[in-house]
Amino acid sequence: MCVCMFVLCSYIVGIIYHTQQDVINNIKMTVQTEMTNYLIANGMSDNQAGSVITETKKEMSGTFNNWDSQIDAYSGQLQNLIKISVKQTALDWLNKNKPMAWFKPMFE
């Protein structure tokens, strides 16, 4: 009886684990989410990152408007160009709003 319960529990845990992995693998990251995560990973708060993304969207409106599309739909080169624009906008925003931010060198 005990062995049967162990096998059954192991089976159920395996199903739950694989279901979670399938869900995680099917979540696609948008350009905006990827760039926001980049800013946050380099020290910005959610609000600061949101302000930078809003400003970057304004600045790039003539060249790139697909912020809600999936990041993996674009080549690595285009992703890097977007990141360079976000990084420059972040530095400009920091110089204007938080010139003494400890994480400013991450964007220089």
KEPA-605853 format. One record per residue (C-alpha): residue number from 1; chain; x, y, z. Coordinates in nm, 3 decimals, decimal comma. Layout:
<kemars>
<kemar><drenke>NUM</drenke><baro>A</baro><xx>X</xx><yy>Y</yy><zz>Z</zz></kemar>
...
</kemars>
This chain:
<kemars>
<kemar><drenke>1</drenke><baro>A</baro><xx>0,000</xx><yy>0,000</yy><zz>0,000</zz></kemar>
<kemar><drenke>2</drenke><baro>A</baro><xx>0,279</xx><yy>0,242</yy><zz>0,097</zz></kemar>
<kemar><drenke>3</drenke><baro>A</baro><xx>0,473</xx><yy>0,174</yy><zz>-0,224</zz></kemar>
<kemar><drenke>4</drenke><baro>A</baro><xx>0,159</xx><yy>0,234</yy><zz>-0,433</zz></kemar>
<kemar><drenke>5</drenke><baro>A</baro><xx>0,099</xx><yy>0,570</yy><zz>-0,263</zz></kemar>
<kemar><drenke>6</drenke><baro>A</baro><xx>0,462</xx><yy>0,669</yy><zz>-0,322</zz></kemar>
<kemar><drenke>7</drenke><baro>A</baro><xx>0,439</xx><yy>0,580</yy><zz>-0,691</zz></kemar>
<kemar><drenke>8</drenke><baro>A</baro><xx>0,108</xx><yy>0,765</yy><zz>-0,728</zz></kemar>
<kemar><drenke>9</drenke><baro>A</baro><xx>0,243</xx><yy>1,075</yy><zz>-0,552</zz></kemar>
<kemar><drenke>10</drenke><baro>A</baro><xx>0,558</xx><yy>1,071</yy><zz>-0,764</zz></kemar>
<kemar><drenke>11</drenke><baro>A</baro><xx>0,345</xx><yy>1,043</yy><zz>-1,077</zz></kemar>
<kemar><drenke>12</drenke><baro>A</baro><xx>0,127</xx><yy>1,338</yy><zz>-0,975</zz></kemar>
<kemar><drenke>13</drenke><baro>A</baro><xx>0,429</xx><yy>1,554</yy><zz>-0,886</zz></kemar>
<kemar><drenke>14</drenke><baro>A</baro><xx>0,580</xx><yy>1,472</yy><zz>-1,226</zz></kemar>
<kemar><drenke>15</drenke><baro>A</baro><xx>0,263</xx><yy>1,578</yy><zz>-1,405</zz></kemar>
<kemar><drenke>16</drenke><baro>A</baro><xx>0,248</xx><yy>1,906</yy><zz>-1,212</zz></kemar>
<kemar><drenke>17</drenke><baro>A</baro><xx>0,615</xx><yy>1,979</yy><zz>-1,281</zz></kemar>
<kemar><drenke>18</drenke><baro>A</baro><xx>0,587</xx><yy>1,914</yy><zz>-1,655</zz></kemar>
<kemar><drenke>19</drenke><baro>A</baro><xx>0,265</xx><yy>2,116</yy><zz>-1,679</zz></kemar>
<kemar><drenke>20</drenke><baro>A</baro><xx>0,439</xx><yy>2,413</yy><zz>-1,512</zz></kemar>
<kemar><drenke>21</drenke><baro>A</baro><xx>0,734</xx><yy>2,382</yy><zz>-1,748</zz></kemar>
<kemar><drenke>22</drenke><baro>A</baro><xx>0,500</xx><yy>2,379</yy><zz>-2,050</zz></kemar>
<kemar><drenke>23</drenke><baro>A</baro><xx>0,331</xx><yy>2,696</yy><zz>-1,925</zz></kemar>
<kemar><drenke>24</drenke><baro>A</baro><xx>0,666</xx><yy>2,867</yy><zz>-1,866</zz></kemar>
<kemar><drenke>25</drenke><baro>A</baro><xx>0,794</xx><yy>2,768</yy><zz>-2,210</zz></kemar>
<kemar><drenke>26</drenke><baro>A</baro><xx>0,480</xx><yy>2,899</yy><zz>-2,379</zz></kemar>
<kemar><drenke>27</drenke><baro>A</baro><xx>0,503</xx><yy>3,244</yy><zz>-2,220</zz></kemar>
<kemar><drenke>28</drenke><baro>A</baro><xx>0,648</xx><yy>3,475</yy><zz>-2,479</zz></kemar>
<kemar><drenke>29</drenke><baro>A</baro><xx>0,825</xx><yy>3,794</yy><zz>-2,382</zz></kemar>
<kemar><drenke>30</drenke><baro>A</baro><xx>0,723</xx><yy>4,117</yy><zz>-2,554</zz></kemar>
<kemar><drenke>31</drenke><baro>A</baro><xx>0,974</xx><yy>4,379</yy><zz>-2,660</zz></kemar>
<kemar><drenke>32</drenke><baro>A</baro><xx>0,845</xx><yy>4,615</yy><zz>-2,391</zz></kemar>
<kemar><drenke>33</drenke><baro>A</baro><xx>0,868</xx><yy>4,351</yy><zz>-2,118</zz></kemar>
<kemar><drenke>34</drenke><baro>A</baro><xx>1,219</xx><yy>4,250</yy><zz>-2,224</zz></kemar>
<kemar><drenke>35</drenke><baro>A</baro><xx>1,343</xx><yy>4,609</yy><zz>-2,225</zz></kemar>
<kemar><drenke>36</drenke><baro>A</baro><xx>1,170</xx><yy>4,688</yy><zz>-1,895</zz></kemar>
<kemar><drenke>37</drenke><baro>A</baro><xx>1,335</xx><yy>4,381</yy><zz>-1,740</zz></kemar>
<kemar><drenke>38</drenke><baro>A</baro><xx>1,671</xx><yy>4,499</yy><zz>-1,876</zz></kemar>
<kemar><drenke>39</drenke><baro>A</baro><xx>1,632</xx><yy>4,836</yy><zz>-1,705</zz></kemar>
<kemar><drenke>40</drenke><baro>A</baro><xx>1,521</xx><yy>4,680</yy><zz>-1,376</zz></kemar>
<kemar><drenke>41</drenke><baro>A</baro><xx>1,803</xx><yy>4,426</yy><zz>-1,386</zz></kemar>
<kemar><drenke>42</drenke><baro>A</baro><xx>2,045</xx><yy>4,718</yy><zz>-1,411</zz></kemar>
<kemar><drenke>43</drenke><baro>A</baro><xx>1,914</xx><yy>4,895</yy><zz>-1,101</zz></kemar>
<kemar><drenke>44</drenke><baro>A</baro><xx>1,604</xx><yy>5,093</yy><zz>-1,196</zz></kemar>
<kemar><drenke>45</drenke><baro>A</baro><xx>1,277</xx><yy>5,066</yy><zz>-1,011</zz></kemar>
<kemar><drenke>46</drenke><baro>A</baro><xx>0,957</xx><yy>4,965</yy><zz>-1,190</zz></kemar>
<kemar><drenke>47</drenke><baro>A</baro><xx>0,841</xx><yy>5,327</yy><zz>-1,202</zz></kemar>
<kemar><drenke>48</drenke><baro>A</baro><xx>1,173</xx><yy>5,455</yy><zz>-1,333</zz></kemar>
<kemar><drenke>49</drenke><baro>A</baro><xx>1,185</xx><yy>5,184</yy><zz>-1,598</zz></kemar>
<kemar><drenke>50</drenke><baro>A</baro><xx>0,828</xx><yy>5,266</yy><zz>-1,701</zz></kemar>
<kemar><drenke>51</drenke><baro>A</baro><xx>0,920</xx><yy>5,632</yy><zz>-1,744</zz></kemar>
<kemar><drenke>52</drenke><baro>A</baro><xx>1,221</xx><yy>5,540</yy><zz>-1,958</zz></kemar>
<kemar><drenke>53</drenke><baro>A</baro><xx>1,016</xx><yy>5,304</yy><zz>-2,174</zz></kemar>
<kemar><drenke>54</drenke><baro>A</baro><xx>0,750</xx><yy>5,573</yy><zz>-2,226</zz></kemar>
<kemar><drenke>55</drenke><baro>A</baro><xx>1,018</xx><yy>5,821</yy><zz>-2,328</zz></kemar>
<kemar><drenke>56</drenke><baro>A</baro><xx>1,188</xx><yy>5,568</yy><zz>-2,557</zz></kemar>
<kemar><drenke>57</drenke><baro>A</baro><xx>0,856</xx><yy>5,493</yy><zz>-2,728</zz></kemar>
<kemar><drenke>58</drenke><baro>A</baro><xx>0,815</xx><yy>5,864</yy><zz>-2,803</zz></kemar>
<kemar><drenke>59</drenke><baro>A</baro><xx>1,168</xx><yy>5,894</yy><zz>-2,935</zz></kemar>
<kemar><drenke>60</drenke><baro>A</baro><xx>1,141</xx><yy>5,581</yy><zz>-3,152</zz></kemar>
<kemar><drenke>61</drenke><baro>A</baro><xx>0,786</xx><yy>5,639</yy><zz>-3,276</zz></kemar>
<kemar><drenke>62</drenke><baro>A</baro><xx>0,906</xx><yy>5,710</yy><zz>-3,629</zz></kemar>
<kemar><drenke>63</drenke><baro>A</baro><xx>1,121</xx><yy>5,397</yy><zz>-3,652</zz></kemar>
<kemar><drenke>64</drenke><baro>A</baro><xx>0,978</xx><yy>5,131</yy><zz>-3,419</zz></kemar>
<kemar><drenke>65</drenke><baro>A</baro><xx>0,624</xx><yy>5,092</yy><zz>-3,286</zz></kemar>
<kemar><drenke>66</drenke><baro>A</baro><xx>0,594</xx><yy>4,718</yy><zz>-3,219</zz></kemar>
<kemar><drenke>67</drenke><baro>A</baro><xx>0,650</xx><yy>4,721</yy><zz>-2,843</zz></kemar>
<kemar><drenke>68</drenke><baro>A</baro><xx>0,379</xx><yy>4,461</yy><zz>-2,782</zz></kemar>
<kemar><drenke>69</drenke><baro>A</baro><xx>0,516</xx><yy>4,212</yy><zz>-3,032</zz></kemar>
<kemar><drenke>70</drenke><baro>A</baro><xx>0,723</xx><yy>3,914</yy><zz>-2,925</zz></kemar>
<kemar><drenke>71</drenke><baro>A</baro><xx>1,092</xx><yy>3,982</yy><zz>-2,875</zz></kemar>
<kemar><drenke>72</drenke><baro>A</baro><xx>1,198</xx><yy>3,657</yy><zz>-3,039</zz></kemar>
<kemar><drenke>73</drenke><baro>A</baro><xx>1,030</xx><yy>3,770</yy><zz>-3,363</zz></kemar>
<kemar><drenke>74</drenke><baro>A</baro><xx>1,326</xx><yy>4,003</yy><zz>-3,417</zz></kemar>
<kemar><drenke>75</drenke><baro>A</baro><xx>1,687</xx><yy>3,928</yy><zz>-3,498</zz></kemar>
<kemar><drenke>76</drenke><baro>A</baro><xx>1,953</xx><yy>3,968</yy><zz>-3,235</zz></kemar>
<kemar><drenke>77</drenke><baro>A</baro><xx>2,086</xx><yy>4,271</yy><zz>-3,420</zz></kemar>
<kemar><drenke>78</drenke><baro>A</baro><xx>1,751</xx><yy>4,452</yy><zz>-3,405</zz></kemar>
<kemar><drenke>79</drenke><baro>A</baro><xx>1,707</xx><yy>4,357</yy><zz>-3,039</zz></kemar>
<kemar><drenke>80</drenke><baro>A</baro><xx>2,049</xx><yy>4,510</yy><zz>-2,969</zz></kemar>
<kemar><drenke>81</drenke><baro>A</baro><xx>1,959</xx><yy>4,829</yy><zz>-3,157</zz></kemar>
<kemar><drenke>82</drenke><baro>A</baro><xx>1,643</xx><yy>4,866</yy><zz>-2,949</zz></kemar>
<kemar><drenke>83</drenke><baro>A</baro><xx>1,842</xx><yy>4,801</yy><zz>-2,632</zz></kemar>
<kemar><drenke>84</drenke><baro>A</baro><xx>2,098</xx><yy>5,067</yy><zz>-2,732</zz></kemar>
<kemar><drenke>85</drenke><baro>A</baro><xx>1,816</xx><yy>5,318</yy><zz>-2,775</zz></kemar>
<kemar><drenke>86</drenke><baro>A</baro><xx>1,665</xx><yy>5,220</yy><zz>-2,439</zz></kemar>
<kemar><drenke>87</drenke><baro>A</baro><xx>2,006</xx><yy>5,243</yy><zz>-2,273</zz></kemar>
<kemar><drenke>88</drenke><baro>A</baro><xx>2,071</xx><yy>5,592</yy><zz>-2,415</zz></kemar>
<kemar><drenke>89</drenke><baro>A</baro><xx>1,726</xx><yy>5,712</yy><zz>-2,314</zz></kemar>
<kemar><drenke>90</drenke><baro>A</baro><xx>1,784</xx><yy>5,568</yy><zz>-1,965</zz></kemar>
<kemar><drenke>91</drenke><baro>A</baro><xx>2,111</xx><yy>5,760</yy><zz>-1,933</zz></kemar>
<kemar><drenke>92</drenke><baro>A</baro><xx>1,945</xx><yy>6,082</yy><zz>-2,050</zz></kemar>
<kemar><drenke>93</drenke><baro>A</baro><xx>1,657</xx><yy>6,025</yy><zz>-1,807</zz></kemar>
<kemar><drenke>94</drenke><baro>A</baro><xx>1,898</xx><yy>5,958</yy><zz>-1,521</zz></kemar>
<kemar><drenke>95</drenke><baro>A</baro><xx>2,105</xx><yy>6,268</yy><zz>-1,597</zz></kemar>
<kemar><drenke>96</drenke><baro>A</baro><xx>1,787</xx><yy>6,475</yy><zz>-1,582</zz></kemar>
<kemar><drenke>97</drenke><baro>A</baro><xx>1,604</xx><yy>6,306</yy><zz>-1,292</zz></kemar>
<kemar><drenke>98</drenke><baro>A</baro><xx>1,851</xx><yy>6,105</yy><zz>-1,083</zz></kemar>
<kemar><drenke>99</drenke><baro>A</baro><xx>2,205</xx><yy>6,227</yy><zz>-1,160</zz></kemar>
<kemar><drenke>100</drenke><baro>A</baro><xx>2,351</xx><yy>6,064</yy><zz>-0,848</zz></kemar>
<kemar><drenke>101</drenke><baro>A</baro><xx>2,186</xx><yy>5,722</yy><zz>-0,894</zz></kemar>
<kemar><drenke>102</drenke><baro>A</baro><xx>2,421</xx><yy>5,444</yy><zz>-0,785</zz></kemar>
<kemar><drenke>103</drenke><baro>A</baro><xx>2,335</xx><yy>5,242</yy><zz>-1,097</zz></kemar>
<kemar><drenke>104</drenke><baro>A</baro><xx>2,396</xx><yy>5,521</yy><zz>-1,351</zz></kemar>
<kemar><drenke>105</drenke><baro>A</baro><xx>2,728</xx><yy>5,367</yy><zz>-1,466</zz></kemar>
<kemar><drenke>106</drenke><baro>A</baro><xx>2,531</xx><yy>5,066</yy><zz>-1,592</zz></kemar>
<kemar><drenke>107</drenke><baro>A</baro><xx>2,392</xx><yy>5,287</yy><zz>-1,868</zz></kemar>
<kemar><drenke>108</drenke><baro>A</baro><xx>2,706</xx><yy>5,485</yy><zz>-1,955</zz></kemar>
</kemars>
